[in-house]
């Protein structure tokens, strides 16, 4: 046991002052006809929770993530498995997500790395059967190793491109082996620093070819889940090809990949792109591509990916409003979040997840209130009601012309003002619903 001094985390309600209790996440509570845990299929990110130890560009580790074993060994890999499943059980988390090199130390020879991956996933399968915990999605880390300094799918080296293909193949094998519901592409270095040395079309076409091969291989081995793109605008690359949801969706449609792919939207990536979290969710949803969520938040005063545990309740409320309105996710809520560098104890690991799970639970409760209240939805419906007219219906059905509309406009006179947007009034309603 790795967390003997930490109890099983249970719901105690908003008035509880127990630091090891949920204040808002009540797994069995029914909200809009579904249990809270069904609305919120939470997942643990293997890389941040079991691997990240507080290092940054200015300093080394502040946290002990050895779990009693020597780092860089298979014993350490197995200790992370055991610690991770104990952690998830104590929090009631039912899913996990992984990169290939989160699971084992990468060897110099990919054949040796793959042997290690086979060994560790055998161990993971045992723990999955013992606990009922499942795999949400898998992916391959094609950004940390120096070989990927110029990208994976976008690389200028055919050897590196083949190595990326080999990693994807193995990561798909593992995802299927572990019963994963999805497979993610995050283009950590799929982009460029300067156009002086870059053929953008060549690189984007090659990325699409790699994704098509991944889809073909995945389907051939029985993978029936969704493939995801996780958009991110910058950092580490100055210009990343998967800048935001709209860019990624356009790329998928251009290359005929839209039937197999959805978006894995991360809150921190949305704000780095100059959008709100809600915007990226809405754009994905209206295109039928809202799949999964990386649940975190960034610091708006900083221009990089801080991956903080979410505590902004407005943000989680509007996230859950979008999720509920879209009919839910095919994936889940992966806590791609890490403790702050000075929060360096095992207890802090639990505090981070309690904070994140409570924040999304409160967001769910609030979003349900907004929907049940109905005033905001009714206002939006009324805002566009002029298109319910005979002419409006002709516009929507495509059964009119510029000439007909022009003739109509000439008879309007000068009083054709649109309805007020009432933004401040709606924001007041939002506050009243949340805090009234």
C-alpha positions, -999 to 999 in steps of 0.1 A, spaced: 0 0 0 13 34 -10 -13 57 6 -20 40 39 -25 73 57 -52 85 32 -87 72 36 -112 63 9 -125 96 -4 -163 99 2 -190 125 -3 -197 145 28 -214 176 14 -206 213 10 -203 220 48 -177 194 54 -143 206 64 -127 172 59 -98 178 34 -102 142 23 -139 143 14 -159 154 -16 -180 185 -11 -200 184 -43 -191 151 -62 -217 126 -51 -212 97 -76 -247 82 -71 -267 115 -72 -291 117 -101 -289 149 -122 -312 152 -152 -320 115 -152 -284 102 -149 -260 95 -120 -233 120 -116 -206 94 -122 -223 87 -156 -223 124 -166 -187 127 -153 -166 96 -163 -134 108 -147 -99 95 -158 -64 98 -143 -37 110 -166 -8 85 -160 19 111 -171 11 139 -147 -1 119 -117 24 91 -116 53 105 -135 55 143 -132 76 152 -102 76 190 -102 105 196 -125 105 228 -146 130 246 -169 146 262 -138 147 234 -114 147 196 -108 121 174 -91 104 185 -59 82 154 -56 90 118 -49 73 97 -76 96 67 -71 69 48 -51 97 29 -34 115 17 -65 145 28 -85 135 51 -113 142 40 -149 135 3 -140 107 -21 -147 103 -24 -109 95 13 -109 70 9 -138 52 -18 -118 52 3 -87 35 31 -106 8 6 -118 2 -5 -82 2 30 -68 -20 43 -96 -47 17 -92 -47 22 -54 -50 60 -60 -79 56 -84 -97 32 -61 -95 55 -32 -110 84 -53 -136 63 -71 -121 71 -105 -131 45 -131 -107 53 -160 -71 61 -168 -52 75 -199 -17 68 -209 12 76 -233 34 46 -242 65 59 -225 46 68 -193 42 31 -187 79 20 -191 113 35 -195 121 38 -232 150 16 -243 175 24 -270 160 -4 -292 122 -1 -299 119 -39 -298 131 -39 -262 107 -10 -254 78 -30 -269 88 -61 -248 86 -39 -217 52 -25 -228 39 -60 -232 51 -70 -197 37 -39 -180 3 -41 -198 0 -77 -187 4 -64 -151 -21 -36 -158 -47 -61 -171 -45 -80 -138 -51 -48 -119 -80 -39 -142 -97 -72 -136 -92 -69 -98 -106 -34 -96 -130 -29 -126 -111 2 -136 -109 8 -174 -88 25 -200 -103 57 -215 -77 62 -242 -42 56 -251 -16 75 -272 20 76 -282 45 102 -270 61 115 -302 74 147 -288 98 141 -259 125 121 -276 151 142 -295 144 123 -327 111 142 -329 127 176 -327 112 184 -362 80 166 -357 67 130 -361 42 130 -389 57 163 -401 93 153 -399 117 157 -428 133 123 -420 117 91 -435 134 71 -407 118 92 -380 85 90 -398 87 52 -397 97 52 -361 65 73 -354 45 48 -373 60 20 -352 51 38 -320 15 44 -331 11 8 -342 22 -4 -308 2 21 -289 -29 11 -308 -21 -26 -300 -19 -16 -263 -51 4 -264 -70 -25 -279 -54 -49 -254 -66 -27 -225 -100 -21 -240 -95 16 -245 -125 37 -258 -104 61 -278 -70 68 -293 -55 104 -292 -32 123 -316 -16 153 -299 8 169 -323 32 182 -297 58 190 -324 36 189 -355 43 225 -366 71 248 -375 93 276 -362 100 294 -395 87 292 -431 122 297 -443 128 259 -439 93 245 -441 70 230 -468 37 233 -450 17 214 -475 41 185 -476 41 182 -438 3 184 -434 -2 159 -461 22 135 -445 5 139 -411 -28 130 -428 -12 99 -444 0 88 -410 -34 92 -395 -51 74 -423 -27 44 -418 -34 45 -381 -72 44 -387 -68 15 -412 -46 -5 -389 -67 2 -358 -99 -10 -376 -80 -41 -388 -72 -52 -353 -107 -45 -339 -105 -10 -325 -141 3 -328 -136 35 -307 -130 71 -317 -97 86 -328 -92 120 -314 -72 151 -323 -63 173 -293 -59 208 -306 -32 231 -292 -20 264 -307 16 268 -296 42 257 -271 64 239 -278 62 249 -315 56 285 -325 30 275 -351 12 242 -345 -10 227 -372 -38 217 -348 -42 253 -336 -78 250 -324 -109 229 -329 -120 247 -361 -85 243 -377 -84 206 -367 -119 199 -380 -111 216 -413 -79 195 -416 -99 163 -410 -125 171 -436 -99 182 -461 -82 148 -458 -113 126 -455 -107 117 -418 -137 133 -403 -158 100 -401 -132 84 -377 -120 114 -357 -135 136 -330 -120 163 -308 -103 158 -274 -107 194 -261 -84 207 -233 -94 238 -214 -58 251 -211 -53 247 -249 -84 266 -256 -73 297 -237 -38 295 -253 -56 297 -287 -73 329 -276 -107 311 -271 -128 302 -241 -131 265 -231 -168 268 -239 -161 281 -274 -140 251 -283 -166 227 -270 -194 244 -289 -174 244 -322 -167 207 -318 -203 199 -308 -220 217 -337 -197 198 -361 -206 165 -345 -170 161 -332 -172 166 -295 -156 134 -282 -136 138 -250 -122 164 -226 -89 171 -209 -101 187 -177 -78 214 -164 -73 251 -165 -45 275 -173 -33 307 -158 -44 336 -180 -14 357 -168 10 331 -183 15 323 -219 21 286 -216 4 253 -207 3 253 -169 -22 223 -166 -37 234 -133 -64 215 -115 -97 233 -123 -113 255 -97 -130 282 -119 -167 273 -114 -179 296 -141 -156 276 -165 -168 242 -153 -204 253 -154 -203 265 -190 -183 234 -199 -210 211 -185 -237 233 -201 -221 225 -235 -217 188 -227 -253 184 -215 -267 204 -245 -247 182 -269 -260 150 -254 -228 140 -235 -194 127 -245 -183 95 -262 -151 98 -241 -147 112 -206 -130 138 -184 -93 131 -182 -75 152 -156 -45 163 -176 -36 184 -146 -6 184 -122 0 197 -87 19 230 -84 56 226 -78 55 234 -41 25 210 -36 48 180 -33 33 154 -11 10 124 -17 -17 142 2 -15 170 -24 -21 145 -52 -54 137 -36 -62 173 -29 -58 181 -66 -82 154 -77 -107 163 -50 -106 199 -62 -110 189 -98 -138 164 -93 -157 188 -70 -153 216 -95 -168 196 -123 -196 182 -101 -206 217 -91 -204 227 -128 -228 199 -136 -252 209 -109 -251 245 -120 -255 236 -157 -285 215 -149 -301 245 -131 -295 267 -161 -312 242 -184 -341 236 -160 -345 274 -155 -349 278 -193 -346 315 -195 -313 316 -214 -323 288 -238 -356 305 -244 -339 339 -251 -316 323 -277 -346 307 -294 -365 340 -294 -335 359 -307 -337 341 -340 -375 339 -342 -378 362 -372 -366 333 -393 -398 315 -384 -416 338 -409 -424 326 -444 -395 345 -459 -372 333 -431 -381 297 -438 -374 302 -475 -339 315 -466 -332 285 -443 -344 260 -469 -324 276 -497 -355 284 -517 -349 321 -524 -324 344 -542 -305 376 -537 -330 393 -561 -360 383 -540 -343 394 -508 -332 426 -523 -368 434 -535 -381 426 -500 -354 449 -484 -364 478 -507 -399 478 -491 -387 478 -455 -378 514 -450 -353 524 -424 -367 507 -392 -352 472 -397 -332 470 -364 -323 436 -349 -334 425 -315 -312 435 -286 -287 408 -275 -293 416 -238 -259 402 -228 -258 419 -194 -293 408 -186 -284 372 -194 -252 374 -173 -274 386 -145 -297 355 -150 -266 333 -149 -255 347 -116 -291 345 -102 -293 308 -112 -259 300 -98 -260 319 -65 -297 328 -59 
